[in-house]
Amino acid sequence: MLVIGITGSIAAGKSTVCSILTGMGYQVIDADEIAHRILEEDDDVWAAIAARYGEDVVDAEGRIDRSSLGRIVFGDAQEKAFLESTLHPGIEETLNSTIENLQGKTKDDLLFIEAALIFQSGFENRYDGIWLITATAEDQKNRLVATRQMSEEEATTRIEAIAPLSAEQIARCQHIDNSQTFQYTEQQVEKLVARTLKRLKDGTDDVREGS
């Protein structure tokens, strides 16, 4: 089974691409959803976050308020690193077990994983290929304002808080431009799937190659 990572900056369009893949019948795992479950179900993670931030992020029912937590960490590199180091072991363990359980059970022997921090977390070598979804900063900001009810200032802060990928990292990826129409994005996804399947069938090219 080939495991393809779907990555990109906030509001670039990862979910759009994943919805297209799901519509094509492919299995897509969302690393962010795994992180949400860990926040809700892992007592050790809850304790570590509650001890660090207290009532600033714990709501009246004792659950972690992800919106409040996000406002803290996105503007502070040190706090962001703390949160990632707290969550990533559980995310990695869950992904490993999920991949193992899905061996031989996915369409065309492909599995897609949506994960915003593939390179930042150092997990890039686990993937057989990486698709980088891009959009203009203006598109990203407008989407955050429209879909997540952020102010323009908050949206800009969220976008700028994400460290850009290096030229070497970008070169490792297949690219999808999500700054135009949905139909254009869909066409790119279909072409990349076809190219991946051809390489898998021919055994002549490495699906890790960028384009």
Buried (B, 14 or more C-beta within 10 A) or exposed (E): BBBBBBBBBBBBBBBBBBBBBEEBEBBBBBBBEBBBEBBEEBEEBBEBBBEBBEEEBBEEEEEBBBEBBBBBBBBEEEBBEBBBEBBBEBBBEBBEEBBEEBEEEBEBEBBBBBBBBBBBBEBBEBBBBBBBBBBEBEBBBBBBBEEBEBEEEBBBBBBEBBEEBEEEBBEBBBBBBBBEEEEEBBBBBEEBBEBBBEBBEEEEEEBBEBE
